Amino acid sequence: MKTLVLALGGNALIHEGQLGMYAQQQTNVQNALACIPSLVRNGWHVVITHGNGPHVGNLQLQEQALHGKIPEMPLYVDGAMTQGQIGFMIQQALSIQLGKPVPALLTRVQVSARDPAFRHPSKPIGPYYSKKPPRGAFTHVPKKGWRKTVASPLPQKILELNAIQTLLKKEQVVICGGGGGIPVVKKGKKWKGVEAVIDKDLASQVLATALNAQKLVIATNVDFAKLHYETPWEENIVRAKAKGLECLLACKAFEEGSMAPKIRACIAFVEQGQGHAIICHTNQIEKALKGLAGTHITR
Amino acid sequence: MKTLVLALGGNALIHEGQLGMYAQQQTNVQNALACIPSLVRNGWHVVITHGNGPHVGNLQLQEQALHGKIPEMPLYVDGAMTQGQIGFMIQQALSIQLGKPVPALLTRVQVSARDPAFRHPSKPIGPYYSKKPPRGAFTHVPKKGWRKTVASPLPQKILELNAIQTLLKKEQVVICGGGGGIPVVKKGKKWKGVEAVIDKDLASQVLATALNAQKLVIATNVDFAKLHYETPWEENIVRAKAKGLECLLACKAFEEGSMAPKIRACIAFVEQGQGHAIICHTNQIEKALKGLAGTHITR
């Protein structure tokens, strides 16, 4: 089975400057996924994962607006809600392009309760506050205010892996792993949701590796991974080996929270299997798969 | 394959008088689902569907609170979000009881664009307004205000039926069909979301019939379907034949929007197959399956 994992960045749904009206998002994601029918015709089994940053942020703002009147949900439940929201939008887009229904699965991802990330929350999420709230970890952003900061632990295991495999074999396209998955930790015989955010590219890599995928495609809002990004001597990386990228990572050549985790995901993917990883723009996925666009990473 | 479809009423998650704090809902649903492990041990393949009324109402209030700042989602997208929210809570509860992950699938349900329900919206949803809003269908509720009223068309087809069947065979328990499914109509080669609410019991019946299920269990907040409900001569219905219930429905013996659609779902289920239907309280599911509680309906 030829398997490809496509990780869609948030810009596949909401373009820069857009507010995120439903009709806009539906059009955007339909365009980003124009590549899927030809992949399916060529015998690829495709897993589609996606980000959820702006969606979960909006939902938290909406919940907070009625604080005290309607109980707010924990962050991981908000994550589950955006999996429903975005999963449906992707499902609708794919149904149009494939002429048949495509399943979307809720996905939980196990992290370690001992992950050092829990001692050093680093991922800012949700609304800004003018005063520092009494509880929780907050970071101050100049001119904007205090923002909640949560842990971003490493994904260890996709809980619904069996179901994803079963569906992928039979249905050929599966939507899952939204927003990096709903983070849970194992406590005895049960899983507990945790207030954290898992990087969606790293979760997509763990999934791609577990599925023995041949390709991991990370689609984002830049056309290449770049050296000296946003400087006058910026340079596209067209081809790269994992070892070379490791050196660049060590020199902090890529921005944390943005390109660095994508590069890390690609390195881990090519080093743990026989696969090939691509980083490309959401509107160049088809071209990138033909080798005509994007950054191509091999072992 | 012995298949049972269990349709959980909203009270399986939020009990009367509760606000719906996450921890409360998680405890409630865990109790309601205590019956699942023994069903699985006895070789049943179980599909769990659920209501979403209070959840979708809360979400709409939260969205409206930031009207003009964050784009509100259409009602069917809110439905998809609650499938994520409640699907996850059920998933967590089942993981504890079964010691293994259980898949939750987003589910779209096709309705007819020509369903007469679209000409006569009858289902009140969401917040109350003091003044009648300029657009859309609204109903006035004395002392409370104007409330949006949407169509409640009949479910025709579960779009993700194949995926549900595939998973059910392999994984034994599947969560799907939340809130009656996300309503879509077929337009040429594509499906379009529609502003409507599908009755979750009728959608569960369409699913149970399509799966050739042996049992349809509708779990709600009363222990029996009753004659002369809430009158001094109230009477529990313990056993009933479909034909007898049809007569009672014709005499308007059951409340619309409440017991009547449950009775209709049970009649349609037993008449279109060899199955047996049960209506019981969410905390008596196990007892009802042993024949010791609930209303039992056969052809």
HADDOCK unambig.tbl for C-alpha pairs under 7 A between the chains (distance, minus, plus):
assign (segid A and resid 19 and name CA) (segid B and resid 71 and name CA) 6.96 0.50 0.50
assign (segid A and resid 20 and name CA) (segid B and resid 71 and name CA) 6.50 0.50 0.50
assign (segid A and resid 21 and name CA) (segid B and resid 71 and name CA) 5.41 0.50 0.50
assign (segid A and resid 22 and name CA) (segid B and resid 73 and name CA) 6.12 0.50 0.50
assign (segid A and resid 58 and name CA) (segid B and resid 70 and name CA) 6.80 0.50 0.50
assign (segid A and resid 62 and name CA) (segid B and resid 62 and name CA) 5.01 0.50 0.50
assign (segid A and resid 62 and name CA) (segid B and resid 63 and name CA) 5.63 0.50 0.50
assign (segid A and resid 62 and name CA) (segid B and resid 65 and name CA) 6.77 0.50 0.50
assign (segid A and resid 62 and name CA) (segid B and resid 66 and name CA) 6.18 0.50 0.50
assign (segid A and resid 63 and name CA) (segid B and resid 62 and name CA) 5.62 0.50 0.50
assign (segid A and resid 65 and name CA) (segid B and resid 62 and name CA) 6.78 0.50 0.50
assign (segid A and resid 65 and name CA) (segid B and resid 65 and name CA) 6.23 0.50 0.50
assign (segid A and resid 66 and name CA) (segid B and resid 62 and name CA) 6.19 0.50 0.50
assign (segid A and resid 70 and name CA) (segid B and resid 58 and name CA) 6.79 0.50 0.50
assign (segid A and resid 71 and name CA) (segid B and resid 19 and name CA) 6.95 0.50 0.50
assign (segid A and resid 71 and name CA) (segid B and resid 20 and name CA) 6.49 0.50 0.50
assign (segid A and resid 71 and name CA) (segid B and resid 21 and name CA) 5.41 0.50 0.50
assign (segid A and resid 73 and name CA) (segid B and resid 22 and name CA) 6.11 0.50 0.50
assign (segid A and resid 77 and name CA) (segid B and resid 85 and name CA) 5.84 0.50 0.50
assign (segid A and resid 80 and name CA) (segid B and resid 84 and name CA) 4.87 0.50 0.50
assign (segid A and resid 80 and name CA) (segid B and resid 85 and name CA) 5.40 0.50 0.50
assign (segid A and resid 80 and name CA) (segid B and resid 88 and name CA) 6.44 0.50 0.50
assign (segid A and resid 81 and name CA) (segid B and resid 81 and name CA) 4.38 0.50 0.50
assign (segid A and resid 81 and name CA) (segid B and resid 82 and name CA) 6.19 0.50 0.50
assign (segid A and resid 81 and name CA) (segid B and resid 84 and name CA) 4.52 0.50 0.50
assign (segid A and resid 81 and name CA) (segid B and resid 85 and name CA) 4.89 0.50 0.50
assign (segid A and resid 82 and name CA) (segid B and resid 81 and name CA) 6.19 0.50 0.50
assign (segid A and resid 83 and name CA) (segid B and resid 84 and name CA) 6.16 0.50 0.50
assign (segid A and resid 84 and name CA) (segid B and resid 80 and name CA) 4.87 0.50 0.50
assign (segid A and resid 84 and name CA) (segid B and resid 81 and name CA) 4.53 0.50 0.50
assign (segid A and resid 84 and name CA) (segid B and resid 83 and name CA) 6.16 0.50 0.50
assign (segid A and resid 84 and name CA) (segid B and resid 84 and name CA) 4.49 0.50 0.50
assign (segid A and resid 84 and name CA) (segid B and resid 106 and name CA) 6.75 0.50 0.50
assign (segid A and resid 85 and name CA) (segid B and resid 77 and name CA) 5.86 0.50 0.50
assign (segid A and resid 85 and name CA) (segid B and resid 80 and name CA) 5.40 0.50 0.50
assign (segid A and resid 85 and name CA) (segid B and resid 81 and name CA) 4.88 0.50 0.50
assign (segid A and resid 88 and name CA) (segid B and resid 80 and name CA) 6.44 0.50 0.50
assign (segid A and resid 92 and name CA) (segid B and resid 191 and name CA) 6.95 0.50 0.50
assign (segid A and resid 95 and name CA) (segid B and resid 190 and name CA) 6.52 0.50 0.50
assign (segid A and resid 96 and name CA) (segid B and resid 189 and name CA) 6.54 0.50 0.50
assign (segid A and resid 96 and name CA) (segid B and resid 190 and name CA) 4.86 0.50 0.50
assign (segid A and resid 99 and name CA) (segid B and resid 189 and name CA) 6.15 0.50 0.50
assign (segid A and resid 99 and name CA) (segid B and resid 190 and name CA) 6.85 0.50 0.50
assign (segid A and resid 101 and name CA) (segid B and resid 159 and name CA) 6.19 0.50 0.50
assign (segid A and resid 101 and name CA) (segid B and resid 160 and name CA) 6.29 0.50 0.50
assign (segid A and resid 103 and name CA) (segid B and resid 105 and name CA) 6.93 0.50 0.50
assign (segid A and resid 103 and name CA) (segid B and resid 160 and name CA) 6.39 0.50 0.50
assign (segid A and resid 103 and name CA) (segid B and resid 163 and name CA) 6.41 0.50 0.50
assign (segid A and resid 104 and name CA) (segid B and resid 105 and name CA) 5.84 0.50 0.50
assign (segid A and resid 104 and name CA) (segid B and resid 106 and name CA) 5.59 0.50 0.50
assign (segid A and resid 105 and name CA) (segid B and resid 103 and name CA) 6.93 0.50 0.50
assign (segid A and resid 105 and name CA) (segid B and resid 104 and name CA) 5.83 0.50 0.50
assign (segid A and resid 105 and name CA) (segid B and resid 105 and name CA) 4.74 0.50 0.50
assign (segid A and resid 105 and name CA) (segid B and resid 106 and name CA) 6.41 0.50 0.50
assign (segid A and resid 106 and name CA) (segid B and resid 84 and name CA) 6.76 0.50 0.50
assign (segid A and resid 106 and name CA) (segid B and resid 104 and name CA) 5.58 0.50 0.50
assign (segid A and resid 106 and name CA) (segid B and resid 105 and name CA) 6.42 0.50 0.50
assign (segid A and resid 159 and name CA) (segid B and resid 101 and name CA) 6.18 0.50 0.50
assign (segid A and resid 160 and name CA) (segid B and resid 101 and name CA) 6.29 0.50 0.50
assign (segid A and resid 160 and name CA) (segid B and resid 103 and name CA) 6.38 0.50 0.50
assign (segid A and resid 163 and name CA) (segid B and resid 103 and name CA) 6.41 0.50 0.50
assign (segid A and resid 163 and name CA) (segid B and resid 167 and name CA) 6.60 0.50 0.50
assign (segid A and resid 166 and name CA) (segid B and resid 167 and name CA) 6.99 0.50 0.50
assign (segid A and resid 167 and name CA) (segid B and resid 163 and name CA) 6.60 0.50 0.50
assign (segid A and resid 167 and name CA) (segid B and resid 166 and name CA) 6.99 0.50 0.50
assign (segid A and resid 189 and name CA) (segid B and resid 96 and name CA) 6.53 0.50 0.50
assign (segid A and resid 189 and name CA) (segid B and resid 99 and name CA) 6.12 0.50 0.50
assign (segid A and resid 190 and name CA) (segid B and resid 95 and name CA) 6.50 0.50 0.50
assign (segid A and resid 190 and name CA) (segid B and resid 96 and name CA) 4.85 0.50 0.50
assign (segid A and resid 190 and name CA) (segid B and resid 99 and name CA) 6.83 0.50 0.50
assign (segid A and resid 191 and name CA) (segid B and resid 92 and name CA) 6.94 0.50 0.50
